[in-house]
Amino acid sequence: MEVSGSYEVPGTGGNDGRSGDGGSGDGDPGDGGSGWAPGTDDADWEPRLVPAGPPPERHDARPWPLTNPTPAPGTCTNDCTTPTYADTVPGVTITDLASFTPAPPDLIGEPFGFGITGAPTNLYTHADTHTTTGDLLGHPVTVRFTPTHYHFDHGDHTTHTTTTGGVSWETLGVPQFTPTDTTHIYNTRGIYSATVTVVYTAEIDTGTGTGWHPIPGILPLTSPTTEITVLEKRTALVQHTCIEDPHGPGCPPP
């Protein structure tokens, strides 16, 4: 705590409880004075205590421009001009970024929205990093949403959470029904309503050269429902293939 005060010669109109009428020294104590009264020795006068440091924080405005704090020791690289620890932007949360949010994710089931009991059905989404620009609290910013988790609900009372959104079999260059990180095996035929929830984190760049600032909070977005029709596979021993005998058992109608 720092102590500060001011001293005016009595009678000169000082503001520390002394008011005079031109130098007589017989001024009356002013309103809100600090305890000084006529006839009191100056050595006994106690000035007001004024807290040291910046003025109290305003709660009706958020700080701008947004800047990185000074890196803590041992947490930076090169000449310590690039922070490597997670610094946040005071006063801004992910709810302030509602106008920047990505569209809800999609969910694809293959092959062609079908599945076979006991065989892998491939589920994947195209949700990826989303970057956009706009105004935040009256200032231009760039906002980046990054998916961190994908929560697949298969519609059969089972779920799976992963850090990848999956890809198609064609993209992987593998045959259909090949297991992947996001495939699921249905054990009973039927129609299942599947969804995926993508969990995003957010960062903003204020354009002031301070880089990306992580924003507190997460943003979960859920896809529309995708119906997966699961069929049952049956094996039969036949004499001819459907090419040799198009009317044989198990062959599709001509």
BARO-206854 format. One record per residue (C-alpha): x, y, z; chain; residue in one letter; residue number from 0. Coordinates in Angstrom, 3 decimals, always signed. Layout:
REM residues N
<r><u>X</u><v>Y</v><w>Z</w><ch>A</ch><aa>A</aa><i>NUM</i></r>
...
//
This chain:
REM residues 254
<r><u>+0.000</u><v>+0.000</v><w>+0.000</w><ch>A</ch><aa>M</aa><i>0</i></r>
<r><u>+1.385</u><v>+3.428</v><w>-0.947</w><ch>A</ch><aa>E</aa><i>1</i></r>
<r><u>+0.530</u><v>+6.547</v><w>+0.969</w><ch>A</ch><aa>V</aa><i>2</i></r>
<r><u>-0.107</u><v>+9.771</v><w>-0.861</w><ch>A</ch><aa>S</aa><i>3</i></r>
<r><u>-1.560</u><v>+13.142</v><w>+0.059</w><ch>A</ch><aa>G</aa><i>4</i></r>
<r><u>-1.259</u><v>+16.837</v><w>-0.600</w><ch>A</ch><aa>S</aa><i>5</i></r>
<r><u>-0.469</u><v>+19.763</v><w>+1.636</w><ch>A</ch><aa>Y</aa><i>6</i></r>
<r><u>-1.796</u><v>+23.271</v><w>+1.147</w><ch>A</ch><aa>E</aa><i>7</i></r>
<r><u>-0.803</u><v>+26.305</v><w>+3.213</w><ch>A</ch><aa>V</aa><i>8</i></r>
<r><u>-3.765</u><v>+27.134</v><w>+5.464</w><ch>A</ch><aa>P</aa><i>9</i></r>
<r><u>-5.913</u><v>+29.766</v><w>+3.974</w><ch>A</ch><aa>G</aa><i>10</i></r>
<r><u>-5.008</u><v>+29.086</v><w>+0.354</w><ch>A</ch><aa>T</aa><i>11</i></r>
<r><u>-7.991</u><v>+26.899</v><w>-0.451</w><ch>A</ch><aa>G</aa><i>12</i></r>
<r><u>-6.393</u><v>+23.490</v><w>+0.042</w><ch>A</ch><aa>G</aa><i>13</i></r>
<r><u>-8.565</u><v>+20.414</v><w>-0.489</w><ch>A</ch><aa>N</aa><i>14</i></r>
<r><u>-7.368</u><v>+18.260</v><w>+2.397</w><ch>A</ch><aa>D</aa><i>15</i></r>
<r><u>-9.873</u><v>+19.441</v><w>+4.912</w><ch>A</ch><aa>G</aa><i>16</i></r>
<r><u>-8.458</u><v>+22.976</v><w>+5.024</w><ch>A</ch><aa>R</aa><i>17</i></r>
<r><u>-10.439</u><v>+25.925</v><w>+3.859</w><ch>A</ch><aa>S</aa><i>18</i></r>
<r><u>-9.433</u><v>+29.464</v><w>+4.689</w><ch>A</ch><aa>G</aa><i>19</i></r>
<r><u>-10.371</u><v>+32.967</v><w>+3.947</w><ch>A</ch><aa>D</aa><i>20</i></r>
<r><u>-7.152</u><v>+34.408</v><w>+2.629</w><ch>A</ch><aa>G</aa><i>21</i></r>
<r><u>-4.336</u><v>+33.318</v><w>+4.869</w><ch>A</ch><aa>G</aa><i>22</i></r>
<r><u>-5.612</u><v>+33.782</v><w>+8.357</w><ch>A</ch><aa>S</aa><i>23</i></r>
<r><u>-4.870</u><v>+30.194</v><w>+9.246</w><ch>A</ch><aa>G</aa><i>24</i></r>
<r><u>-8.225</u><v>+29.916</v><w>+11.003</w><ch>A</ch><aa>D</aa><i>25</i></r>
<r><u>-10.016</u><v>+27.941</v><w>+8.322</w><ch>A</ch><aa>G</aa><i>26</i></r>
<r><u>-12.742</u><v>+25.431</v><w>+9.168</w><ch>A</ch><aa>D</aa><i>27</i></r>
<r><u>-12.302</u><v>+21.772</v><w>+8.375</w><ch>A</ch><aa>P</aa><i>28</i></r>
<r><u>-13.718</u><v>+20.963</v><w>+4.972</w><ch>A</ch><aa>G</aa><i>29</i></r>
<r><u>-16.212</u><v>+18.180</v><w>+4.228</w><ch>A</ch><aa>D</aa><i>30</i></r>
<r><u>-14.515</u><v>+14.855</v><w>+3.799</w><ch>A</ch><aa>G</aa><i>31</i></r>
<r><u>-11.245</u><v>+16.106</v><w>+5.384</w><ch>A</ch><aa>G</aa><i>32</i></r>
<r><u>-8.552</u><v>+13.799</v><w>+6.543</w><ch>A</ch><aa>S</aa><i>33</i></r>
<r><u>-8.646</u><v>+14.659</v><w>+10.239</w><ch>A</ch><aa>G</aa><i>34</i></r>
<r><u>-6.772</u><v>+17.985</v><w>+10.270</w><ch>A</ch><aa>W</aa><i>35</i></r>
<r><u>-8.294</u><v>+20.761</v><w>+12.413</w><ch>A</ch><aa>A</aa><i>36</i></r>
<r><u>-7.269</u><v>+24.301</v><w>+13.391</w><ch>A</ch><aa>P</aa><i>37</i></r>
<r><u>-4.516</u><v>+24.279</v><w>+15.916</w><ch>A</ch><aa>G</aa><i>38</i></r>
<r><u>-3.364</u><v>+20.758</v><w>+15.041</w><ch>A</ch><aa>T</aa><i>39</i></r>
<r><u>+0.339</u><v>+20.350</v><w>+14.481</w><ch>A</ch><aa>D</aa><i>40</i></r>
<r><u>+1.257</u><v>+19.456</v><w>+10.949</w><ch>A</ch><aa>D</aa><i>41</i></r>
<r><u>+3.226</u><v>+16.527</v><w>+12.317</w><ch>A</ch><aa>A</aa><i>42</i></r>
<r><u>-0.031</u><v>+15.073</v><w>+13.657</w><ch>A</ch><aa>D</aa><i>43</i></r>
<r><u>-1.869</u><v>+15.392</v><w>+10.352</w><ch>A</ch><aa>W</aa><i>44</i></r>
<r><u>-2.768</u><v>+12.035</v><w>+8.771</w><ch>A</ch><aa>E</aa><i>45</i></r>
<r><u>-3.217</u><v>+12.121</v><w>+4.990</w><ch>A</ch><aa>P</aa><i>46</i></r>
<r><u>-5.696</u><v>+9.900</v><w>+3.172</w><ch>A</ch><aa>R</aa><i>47</i></r>
<r><u>-4.588</u><v>+6.436</v><w>+2.163</w><ch>A</ch><aa>L</aa><i>48</i></r>
<r><u>-4.742</u><v>+5.956</v><w>-1.604</w><ch>A</ch><aa>V</aa><i>49</i></r>
<r><u>-4.274</u><v>+2.386</v><w>-2.925</w><ch>A</ch><aa>P</aa><i>50</i></r>
<r><u>-1.284</u><v>+2.019</v><w>-5.215</w><ch>A</ch><aa>A</aa><i>51</i></r>
<r><u>-1.599</u><v>+0.645</v><w>-8.726</w><ch>A</ch><aa>G</aa><i>52</i></r>
<r><u>-4.033</u><v>+1.146</v><w>-11.630</w><ch>A</ch><aa>P</aa><i>53</i></r>
<r><u>-7.594</u><v>+2.363</v><w>-11.140</w><ch>A</ch><aa>P</aa><i>54</i></r>
<r><u>-10.311</u><v>-0.245</v><w>-10.429</w><ch>A</ch><aa>P</aa><i>55</i></r>
<r><u>-11.325</u><v>-2.407</v><w>-13.389</w><ch>A</ch><aa>E</aa><i>56</i></r>
<r><u>-14.352</u><v>-1.274</v><w>-15.340</w><ch>A</ch><aa>R</aa><i>57</i></r>
<r><u>-17.070</u><v>-3.869</v><w>-15.683</w><ch>A</ch><aa>H</aa><i>58</i></r>
<r><u>-19.036</u><v>-2.044</v><w>-18.355</w><ch>A</ch><aa>D</aa><i>59</i></r>
<r><u>-16.392</u><v>-2.490</v><w>-21.061</w><ch>A</ch><aa>A</aa><i>60</i></r>
<r><u>-14.010</u><v>-5.181</v><w>-22.190</w><ch>A</ch><aa>R</aa><i>61</i></r>
<r><u>-10.320</u><v>-4.516</v><w>-22.716</w><ch>A</ch><aa>P</aa><i>62</i></r>
<r><u>-9.168</u><v>-3.779</v><w>-26.263</w><ch>A</ch><aa>W</aa><i>63</i></r>
<r><u>-6.880</u><v>-4.331</v><w>-28.056</w><ch>A</ch><aa>P</aa><i>64</i></r>
<r><u>-6.453</u><v>-7.882</v><w>-26.841</w><ch>A</ch><aa>L</aa><i>65</i></r>
<r><u>-2.842</u><v>-8.779</v><w>-26.180</w><ch>A</ch><aa>T</aa><i>66</i></r>
<r><u>-0.801</u><v>-11.698</v><w>-24.990</w><ch>A</ch><aa>N</aa><i>67</i></r>
<r><u>+0.663</u><v>-11.441</v><w>-21.488</w><ch>A</ch><aa>P</aa><i>68</i></r>
<r><u>+4.408</u><v>-11.507</v><w>-21.007</w><ch>A</ch><aa>T</aa><i>69</i></r>
<r><u>+5.555</u><v>-15.144</v><w>-21.299</w><ch>A</ch><aa>P</aa><i>70</i></r>
<r><u>+6.342</u><v>-16.834</v><w>-18.024</w><ch>A</ch><aa>A</aa><i>71</i></r>
<r><u>+9.982</u><v>-17.911</v><w>-17.560</w><ch>A</ch><aa>P</aa><i>72</i></r>
<r><u>+10.838</u><v>-21.099</v><w>-19.394</w><ch>A</ch><aa>G</aa><i>73</i></r>
<r><u>+7.662</u><v>-21.108</v><w>-21.460</w><ch>A</ch><aa>T</aa><i>74</i></r>
<r><u>+8.844</u><v>-19.466</v><w>-24.668</w><ch>A</ch><aa>C</aa><i>75</i></r>
<r><u>+11.141</u><v>-20.160</v><w>-27.593</w><ch>A</ch><aa>T</aa><i>76</i></r>
<r><u>+13.774</u><v>-18.182</v><w>-29.474</w><ch>A</ch><aa>N</aa><i>77</i></r>
<r><u>+14.055</u><v>-14.755</v><w>-27.809</w><ch>A</ch><aa>D</aa><i>78</i></r>
<r><u>+10.896</u><v>-15.253</v><w>-25.726</w><ch>A</ch><aa>C</aa><i>79</i></r>
<r><u>+8.765</u><v>-13.195</v><w>-28.108</w><ch>A</ch><aa>T</aa><i>80</i></r>
<r><u>+6.502</u><v>-16.124</v><w>-28.989</w><ch>A</ch><aa>T</aa><i>81</i></r>
<r><u>+4.472</u><v>-17.514</v><w>-26.061</w><ch>A</ch><aa>P</aa><i>82</i></r>
<r><u>+4.056</u><v>-21.267</v><w>-26.018</w><ch>A</ch><aa>T</aa><i>83</i></r>
<r><u>+1.669</u><v>-21.444</v><w>-23.079</w><ch>A</ch><aa>Y</aa><i>84</i></r>
<r><u>-2.107</u><v>-21.057</v><w>-23.358</w><ch>A</ch><aa>A</aa><i>85</i></r>
<r><u>-3.050</u><v>-17.444</v><w>-22.843</w><ch>A</ch><aa>D</aa><i>86</i></r>
<r><u>-6.688</u><v>-16.383</v><w>-22.904</w><ch>A</ch><aa>T</aa><i>87</i></r>
<r><u>-8.506</u><v>-13.241</v><w>-23.912</w><ch>A</ch><aa>V</aa><i>88</i></r>
<r><u>-10.084</u><v>-11.594</v><w>-20.840</w><ch>A</ch><aa>P</aa><i>89</i></r>
<r><u>-13.828</u><v>-11.111</v><w>-20.942</w><ch>A</ch><aa>G</aa><i>90</i></r>
<r><u>-14.570</u><v>-13.049</v><w>-24.155</w><ch>A</ch><aa>V</aa><i>91</i></r>
<r><u>-16.118</u><v>-16.530</v><w>-24.099</w><ch>A</ch><aa>T</aa><i>92</i></r>
<r><u>-17.314</u><v>-18.877</v><w>-26.788</w><ch>A</ch><aa>I</aa><i>93</i></r>
<r><u>-20.888</u><v>-17.637</v><w>-26.339</w><ch>A</ch><aa>T</aa><i>94</i></r>
<r><u>-19.778</u><v>-14.293</v><w>-27.785</w><ch>A</ch><aa>D</aa><i>95</i></r>
<r><u>-18.960</u><v>-16.087</v><w>-31.059</w><ch>A</ch><aa>L</aa><i>96</i></r>
<r><u>-22.500</u><v>-17.211</v><w>-31.878</w><ch>A</ch><aa>A</aa><i>97</i></r>
<r><u>-22.526</u><v>-15.364</v><w>-35.208</w><ch>A</ch><aa>S</aa><i>98</i></r>
<r><u>-19.311</u><v>-17.119</v><w>-36.314</w><ch>A</ch><aa>F</aa><i>99</i></r>
<r><u>-20.250</u><v>-20.743</v><w>-35.595</w><ch>A</ch><aa>T</aa><i>100</i></r>
<r><u>-19.898</u><v>-23.432</v><w>-38.287</w><ch>A</ch><aa>P</aa><i>101</i></r>
<r><u>-22.895</u><v>-25.130</v><w>-39.869</w><ch>A</ch><aa>A</aa><i>102</i></r>
<r><u>-24.063</u><v>-28.379</v><w>-38.234</w><ch>A</ch><aa>P</aa><i>103</i></r>
<r><u>-22.013</u><v>-31.376</v><w>-39.395</w><ch>A</ch><aa>P</aa><i>104</i></r>
<r><u>-23.216</u><v>-34.014</v><w>-41.826</w><ch>A</ch><aa>D</aa><i>105</i></r>
<r><u>-23.088</u><v>-37.780</v><w>-41.329</w><ch>A</ch><aa>L</aa><i>106</i></r>
<r><u>-22.580</u><v>-40.306</v><w>-44.122</w><ch>A</ch><aa>I</aa><i>107</i></r>
<r><u>-23.132</u><v>-44.031</v><w>-43.795</w><ch>A</ch><aa>G</aa><i>108</i></r>
<r><u>-21.751</u><v>-46.425</v><w>-46.356</w><ch>A</ch><aa>E</aa><i>109</i></r>
<r><u>-22.240</u><v>-48.368</v><w>-48.436</w><ch>A</ch><aa>P</aa><i>110</i></r>
<r><u>-25.033</u><v>-46.046</v><w>-49.654</w><ch>A</ch><aa>F</aa><i>111</i></r>
<r><u>-26.769</u><v>-45.769</v><w>-46.290</w><ch>A</ch><aa>G</aa><i>112</i></r>
<r><u>-26.965</u><v>-49.525</v><w>-45.839</w><ch>A</ch><aa>F</aa><i>113</i></r>
<r><u>-25.291</u><v>-52.023</v><w>-43.587</w><ch>A</ch><aa>G</aa><i>114</i></r>
<r><u>-25.097</u><v>-55.779</v><w>-43.210</w><ch>A</ch><aa>I</aa><i>115</i></r>
<r><u>-25.407</u><v>-57.515</v><w>-39.863</w><ch>A</ch><aa>T</aa><i>116</i></r>
<r><u>-22.041</u><v>-58.641</v><w>-38.581</w><ch>A</ch><aa>G</aa><i>117</i></r>
<r><u>-20.113</u><v>-56.505</v><w>-41.091</w><ch>A</ch><aa>A</aa><i>118</i></r>
<r><u>-18.594</u><v>-53.027</v><w>-40.626</w><ch>A</ch><aa>P</aa><i>119</i></r>
<r><u>-20.742</u><v>-50.036</v><w>-41.613</w><ch>A</ch><aa>T</aa><i>120</i></r>
<r><u>-18.598</u><v>-46.984</v><w>-42.269</w><ch>A</ch><aa>N</aa><i>121</i></r>
<r><u>-19.781</u><v>-43.712</v><w>-40.673</w><ch>A</ch><aa>L</aa><i>122</i></r>
<r><u>-17.955</u><v>-40.446</v><w>-41.260</w><ch>A</ch><aa>Y</aa><i>123</i></r>
<r><u>-18.423</u><v>-36.665</v><w>-41.352</w><ch>A</ch><aa>T</aa><i>124</i></r>
<r><u>-16.886</u><v>-33.855</v><w>-43.379</w><ch>A</ch><aa>H</aa><i>125</i></r>
<r><u>-16.674</u><v>-31.521</v><w>-40.341</w><ch>A</ch><aa>A</aa><i>126</i></r>
<r><u>-13.251</u><v>-29.876</v><w>-40.239</w><ch>A</ch><aa>D</aa><i>127</i></r>
<r><u>-11.526</u><v>-26.661</v><w>-39.141</w><ch>A</ch><aa>T</aa><i>128</i></r>
<r><u>-13.736</u><v>-23.636</v><w>-39.831</w><ch>A</ch><aa>H</aa><i>129</i></r>
<r><u>-12.240</u><v>-20.137</v><w>-40.205</w><ch>A</ch><aa>T</aa><i>130</i></r>
<r><u>-14.278</u><v>-16.968</v><w>-40.758</w><ch>A</ch><aa>T</aa><i>131</i></r>
<r><u>-14.025</u><v>-13.200</v><w>-40.265</w><ch>A</ch><aa>T</aa><i>132</i></r>
<r><u>-16.358</u><v>-10.567</v><w>-38.866</w><ch>A</ch><aa>G</aa><i>133</i></r>
<r><u>-16.861</u><v>-8.001</v><w>-36.105</w><ch>A</ch><aa>D</aa><i>134</i></r>
<r><u>-16.619</u><v>-8.868</v><w>-32.414</w><ch>A</ch><aa>L</aa><i>135</i></r>
<r><u>-17.590</u><v>-6.177</v><w>-29.900</w><ch>A</ch><aa>L</aa><i>136</i></r>
<r><u>-17.198</u><v>-3.615</v><w>-32.683</w><ch>A</ch><aa>G</aa><i>137</i></r>
<r><u>-13.743</u><v>-4.770</v><w>-33.805</w><ch>A</ch><aa>H</aa><i>138</i></r>
<r><u>-12.739</u><v>-6.878</v><w>-36.846</w><ch>A</ch><aa>P</aa><i>139</i></r>
<r><u>-11.459</u><v>-10.344</v><w>-35.941</w><ch>A</ch><aa>V</aa><i>140</i></r>
<r><u>-10.745</u><v>-13.722</v><w>-37.508</w><ch>A</ch><aa>T</aa><i>141</i></r>
<r><u>-12.298</u><v>-16.686</v><w>-35.708</w><ch>A</ch><aa>V</aa><i>142</i></r>
<r><u>-11.101</u><v>-20.285</v><w>-36.043</w><ch>A</ch><aa>R</aa><i>143</i></r>
<r><u>-13.118</u><v>-23.294</v><w>-34.829</w><ch>A</ch><aa>F</aa><i>144</i></r>
<r><u>-11.194</u><v>-26.565</v><w>-34.536</w><ch>A</ch><aa>T</aa><i>145</i></r>
<r><u>-12.908</u><v>-29.934</v><w>-33.952</w><ch>A</ch><aa>P</aa><i>146</i></r>
<r><u>-11.367</u><v>-31.885</v><w>-31.094</w><ch>A</ch><aa>T</aa><i>147</i></r>
<r><u>-13.790</u><v>-34.796</v><w>-30.626</w><ch>A</ch><aa>H</aa><i>148</i></r>
<r><u>-16.425</u><v>-36.622</v><w>-32.628</w><ch>A</ch><aa>Y</aa><i>149</i></r>
<r><u>-19.173</u><v>-38.430</v><w>-30.733</w><ch>A</ch><aa>H</aa><i>150</i></r>
<r><u>-20.940</u><v>-41.008</v><w>-32.908</w><ch>A</ch><aa>F</aa><i>151</i></r>
<r><u>-24.367</u><v>-42.228</v><w>-31.805</w><ch>A</ch><aa>D</aa><i>152</i></r>
<r><u>-25.115</u><v>-45.347</v><w>-33.858</w><ch>A</ch><aa>H</aa><i>153</i></r>
<r><u>-28.823</u><v>-45.435</v><w>-33.046</w><ch>A</ch><aa>G</aa><i>154</i></r>
<r><u>-28.654</u><v>-48.906</v><w>-31.477</w><ch>A</ch><aa>D</aa><i>155</i></r>
<r><u>-27.910</u><v>-47.660</v><w>-27.933</w><ch>A</ch><aa>H</aa><i>156</i></r>
<r><u>-24.171</u><v>-47.674</v><w>-28.569</w><ch>A</ch><aa>T</aa><i>157</i></r>
<r><u>-21.838</u><v>-44.694</v><w>-28.999</w><ch>A</ch><aa>T</aa><i>158</i></r>
<r><u>-18.206</u><v>-44.102</v><w>-29.872</w><ch>A</ch><aa>H</aa><i>159</i></r>
<r><u>-16.054</u><v>-40.999</v><w>-29.303</w><ch>A</ch><aa>T</aa><i>160</i></r>
<r><u>-12.946</u><v>-40.440</v><w>-31.376</w><ch>A</ch><aa>T</aa><i>161</i></r>
<r><u>-10.582</u><v>-37.654</v><w>-32.407</w><ch>A</ch><aa>T</aa><i>162</i></r>
<r><u>-11.169</u><v>-38.237</v><w>-36.112</w><ch>A</ch><aa>T</aa><i>163</i></r>
<r><u>-14.262</u><v>-37.658</v><w>-38.205</w><ch>A</ch><aa>G</aa><i>164</i></r>
<r><u>-13.483</u><v>-40.631</v><w>-40.418</w><ch>A</ch><aa>G</aa><i>165</i></r>
<r><u>-13.206</u><v>-40.869</v><w>-44.207</w><ch>A</ch><aa>V</aa><i>166</i></r>
<r><u>-14.760</u><v>-42.909</v><w>-46.972</w><ch>A</ch><aa>S</aa><i>167</i></r>
<r><u>-13.475</u><v>-46.307</v><w>-48.038</w><ch>A</ch><aa>W</aa><i>168</i></r>
<r><u>-12.725</u><v>-44.853</v><w>-51.461</w><ch>A</ch><aa>E</aa><i>169</i></r>
<r><u>-10.518</u><v>-42.142</v><w>-49.929</w><ch>A</ch><aa>T</aa><i>170</i></r>
<r><u>-8.657</u><v>-44.769</v><w>-47.940</w><ch>A</ch><aa>L</aa><i>171</i></r>
<r><u>-8.274</u><v>-46.923</v><w>-51.050</w><ch>A</ch><aa>G</aa><i>172</i></r>
<r><u>-9.657</u><v>-50.021</v><w>-49.329</w><ch>A</ch><aa>V</aa><i>173</i></r>
<r><u>-12.519</u><v>-52.400</v><w>-50.221</w><ch>A</ch><aa>P</aa><i>174</i></r>
<r><u>-16.014</u><v>-51.999</v><w>-48.802</w><ch>A</ch><aa>Q</aa><i>175</i></r>
<r><u>-16.627</u><v>-53.445</v><w>-45.329</w><ch>A</ch><aa>F</aa><i>176</i></r>
<r><u>-13.030</u><v>-52.805</v><w>-44.290</w><ch>A</ch><aa>T</aa><i>177</i></r>
<r><u>-12.855</u><v>-51.778</v><w>-40.591</w><ch>A</ch><aa>P</aa><i>178</i></r>
<r><u>-11.836</u><v>-48.142</v><w>-39.976</w><ch>A</ch><aa>T</aa><i>179</i></r>
<r><u>-11.572</u><v>-45.869</v><w>-36.923</w><ch>A</ch><aa>D</aa><i>180</i></r>
<r><u>-15.254</u><v>-44.948</v><w>-37.281</w><ch>A</ch><aa>T</aa><i>181</i></r>
<r><u>-16.933</u><v>-48.130</v><w>-38.556</w><ch>A</ch><aa>T</aa><i>182</i></r>
<r><u>-19.639</u><v>-49.835</v><w>-36.503</w><ch>A</ch><aa>H</aa><i>183</i></r>
<r><u>-21.044</u><v>-53.365</v><w>-36.597</w><ch>A</ch><aa>I</aa><i>184</i></r>
<r><u>-24.813</u><v>-53.729</v><w>-36.279</w><ch>A</ch><aa>Y</aa><i>185</i></r>
<r><u>-25.898</u><v>-57.125</v><w>-34.993</w><ch>A</ch><aa>N</aa><i>186</i></r>
<r><u>-29.607</u><v>-56.944</v><w>-35.769</w><ch>A</ch><aa>T</aa><i>187</i></r>
<r><u>-31.331</u><v>-55.932</v><w>-38.966</w><ch>A</ch><aa>R</aa><i>188</i></r>
<r><u>-33.487</u><v>-52.834</v><w>-38.905</w><ch>A</ch><aa>G</aa><i>189</i></r>
<r><u>-33.453</u><v>-49.099</v><w>-39.546</w><ch>A</ch><aa>I</aa><i>190</i></r>
<r><u>-31.268</u><v>-47.078</v><w>-37.205</w><ch>A</ch><aa>Y</aa><i>191</i></r>
<r><u>-31.148</u><v>-43.293</v><w>-36.684</w><ch>A</ch><aa>S</aa><i>192</i></r>
<r><u>-27.486</u><v>-42.294</v><w>-36.373</w><ch>A</ch><aa>A</aa><i>193</i></r>
<r><u>-25.980</u><v>-38.899</v><w>-35.518</w><ch>A</ch><aa>T</aa><i>194</i></r>
<r><u>-22.574</u><v>-37.389</v><w>-34.855</w><ch>A</ch><aa>V</aa><i>195</i></r>
<r><u>-21.813</u><v>-34.548</v><w>-32.429</w><ch>A</ch><aa>T</aa><i>196</i></r>
<r><u>-18.685</u><v>-32.555</v><w>-33.225</w><ch>A</ch><aa>V</aa><i>197</i></r>
<r><u>-17.032</u><v>-30.717</v><w>-30.326</w><ch>A</ch><aa>V</aa><i>198</i></r>
<r><u>-15.199</u><v>-27.530</v><w>-31.328</w><ch>A</ch><aa>Y</aa><i>199</i></r>
<r><u>-12.806</u><v>-25.194</v><w>-29.533</w><ch>A</ch><aa>T</aa><i>200</i></r>
<r><u>-12.341</u><v>-21.606</v><w>-30.699</w><ch>A</ch><aa>A</aa><i>201</i></r>
<r><u>-9.548</u><v>-19.070</v><w>-31.178</w><ch>A</ch><aa>E</aa><i>202</i></r>
<r><u>-9.560</u><v>-15.485</v><w>-32.387</w><ch>A</ch><aa>I</aa><i>203</i></r>
<r><u>-6.977</u><v>-13.339</v><w>-34.131</w><ch>A</ch><aa>D</aa><i>204</i></r>
<r><u>-7.442</u><v>-9.621</v><w>-33.497</w><ch>A</ch><aa>T</aa><i>205</i></r>
<r><u>-5.145</u><v>-8.593</v><w>-36.336</w><ch>A</ch><aa>G</aa><i>206</i></r>
<r><u>-2.792</u><v>-6.795</v><w>-33.936</w><ch>A</ch><aa>T</aa><i>207</i></r>
<r><u>+0.127</u><v>-9.142</v><w>-34.544</w><ch>A</ch><aa>G</aa><i>208</i></r>
<r><u>-0.324</u><v>-11.040</v><w>-31.282</w><ch>A</ch><aa>T</aa><i>209</i></r>
<r><u>-1.423</u><v>-14.304</v><w>-32.947</w><ch>A</ch><aa>G</aa><i>210</i></r>
<r><u>-4.262</u><v>-16.617</v><w>-32.021</w><ch>A</ch><aa>W</aa><i>211</i></r>
<r><u>-5.973</u><v>-16.302</v><w>-28.650</w><ch>A</ch><aa>H</aa><i>212</i></r>
<r><u>-7.800</u><v>-19.386</v><w>-27.271</w><ch>A</ch><aa>P</aa><i>213</i></r>
<r><u>-11.342</u><v>-18.683</v><w>-26.101</w><ch>A</ch><aa>I</aa><i>214</i></r>
<r><u>-12.762</u><v>-20.431</v><w>-23.015</w><ch>A</ch><aa>P</aa><i>215</i></r>
<r><u>-15.530</u><v>-22.966</v><w>-23.588</w><ch>A</ch><aa>G</aa><i>216</i></r>
<r><u>-16.495</u><v>-25.601</v><w>-26.148</w><ch>A</ch><aa>I</aa><i>217</i></r>
<r><u>-19.072</u><v>-25.696</v><w>-28.915</w><ch>A</ch><aa>L</aa><i>218</i></r>
<r><u>-20.889</u><v>-29.026</v><w>-29.549</w><ch>A</ch><aa>P</aa><i>219</i></r>
<r><u>-22.807</u><v>-29.264</v><w>-32.831</w><ch>A</ch><aa>L</aa><i>220</i></r>
<r><u>-24.961</u><v>-32.273</v><w>-33.705</w><ch>A</ch><aa>T</aa><i>221</i></r>
<r><u>-25.743</u><v>-33.479</v><w>-37.216</w><ch>A</ch><aa>S</aa><i>222</i></r>
<r><u>-29.207</u><v>-34.180</v><w>-38.564</w><ch>A</ch><aa>P</aa><i>223</i></r>
<r><u>-30.291</u><v>-37.795</v><w>-38.253</w><ch>A</ch><aa>T</aa><i>224</i></r>
<r><u>-29.028</u><v>-40.241</v><w>-40.882</w><ch>A</ch><aa>T</aa><i>225</i></r>
<r><u>-30.980</u><v>-43.457</v><w>-41.351</w><ch>A</ch><aa>E</aa><i>226</i></r>
<r><u>-28.916</u><v>-46.625</v><w>-41.700</w><ch>A</ch><aa>I</aa><i>227</i></r>
<r><u>-30.825</u><v>-49.603</v><w>-43.114</w><ch>A</ch><aa>T</aa><i>228</i></r>
<r><u>-29.204</u><v>-52.788</v><w>-41.872</w><ch>A</ch><aa>V</aa><i>229</i></r>
<r><u>-29.908</u><v>-55.994</v><w>-43.765</w><ch>A</ch><aa>L</aa><i>230</i></r>
<r><u>-29.305</u><v>-59.561</v><w>-42.768</w><ch>A</ch><aa>E</aa><i>231</i></r>
<r><u>-26.861</u><v>-61.652</v><w>-44.742</w><ch>A</ch><aa>K</aa><i>232</i></r>
<r><u>-27.707</u><v>-65.265</v><w>-45.470</w><ch>A</ch><aa>R</aa><i>233</i></r>
<r><u>-25.510</u><v>-67.809</v><w>-47.173</w><ch>A</ch><aa>T</aa><i>234</i></r>
<r><u>-26.914</u><v>-70.540</v><w>-49.410</w><ch>A</ch><aa>A</aa><i>235</i></r>
<r><u>-25.246</u><v>-73.242</v><w>-51.426</w><ch>A</ch><aa>L</aa><i>236</i></r>
<r><u>-26.460</u><v>-73.055</v><w>-55.014</w><ch>A</ch><aa>V</aa><i>237</i></r>
<r><u>-25.634</u><v>-74.955</v><w>-58.155</w><ch>A</ch><aa>Q</aa><i>238</i></r>
<r><u>-25.129</u><v>-71.939</v><w>-60.415</w><ch>A</ch><aa>H</aa><i>239</i></r>
<r><u>-24.267</u><v>-68.276</v><w>-60.079</w><ch>A</ch><aa>T</aa><i>240</i></r>
<r><u>-26.862</u><v>-65.597</v><w>-60.806</w><ch>A</ch><aa>C</aa><i>241</i></r>
<r><u>-25.054</u><v>-64.883</v><w>-64.066</w><ch>A</ch><aa>I</aa><i>242</i></r>
<r><u>-25.363</u><v>-68.513</v><w>-65.109</w><ch>A</ch><aa>E</aa><i>243</i></r>
<r><u>-28.926</u><v>-68.827</v><w>-63.787</w><ch>A</ch><aa>D</aa><i>244</i></r>
<r><u>-30.571</u><v>-65.400</v><w>-63.289</w><ch>A</ch><aa>P</aa><i>245</i></r>
<r><u>-33.677</u><v>-67.119</v><w>-61.867</w><ch>A</ch><aa>H</aa><i>246</i></r>
<r><u>-31.792</u><v>-69.149</v><w>-59.262</w><ch>A</ch><aa>G</aa><i>247</i></r>
<r><u>-32.458</u><v>-68.815</v><w>-55.507</w><ch>A</ch><aa>P</aa><i>248</i></r>
<r><u>-31.277</u><v>-65.540</v><w>-54.017</w><ch>A</ch><aa>G</aa><i>249</i></r>
<r><u>-30.857</u><v>-63.841</v><w>-57.385</w><ch>A</ch><aa>C</aa><i>250</i></r>
<r><u>-32.451</u><v>-60.399</v><w>-57.884</w><ch>A</ch><aa>P</aa><i>251</i></r>
<r><u>-35.470</u><v>-60.241</v><w>-60.190</w><ch>A</ch><aa>P</aa><i>252</i></r>
<r><u>-34.578</u><v>-59.631</v><w>-63.827</w><ch>A</ch><aa>P</aa><i>253</i></r>
//
